[in-house]
């Protein structure tokens, strides 16, 4: 059996025009429909997913950098697109733009490929949605 290393629970009430909180009642985010002017603490699920994926992938890059003995700053820019399908269901698409300055193209690609293999968010979306990775310096 796989070793669970972390678990968390978030509760939503009201869907895309509602609130999120922890089981102990601690408020997290007020969510809004995509396209809503996001102010006063509002966000939408796609932004939350983009923030989570960016953070997770950048941590996976840190593991790759350490493994390869490379010391550089990395920045992960994540774009999440929401699509309506022909059958009137919905899906998302993801584009990661990885900024890795002062590293050869080969080393940058190796780092990104390794990070993509170990990142749990990458594993979760692999072969399920439109997905693109671009590496820039």
Secondary structure, 3 states (H helix, E strand, C coil): CCCCCCCCCCEEECHHHCEEECCCCCEEEEECCCCCCCCCCEECHHHHHHHHHHHHHHHHHHHHHHHHCCCCCEEEEEEEEEEECCCCCEEEEEEEEEEECCCCHHHHHHHHHHHHHHCHHHHHHCCCCEEEEEEEC
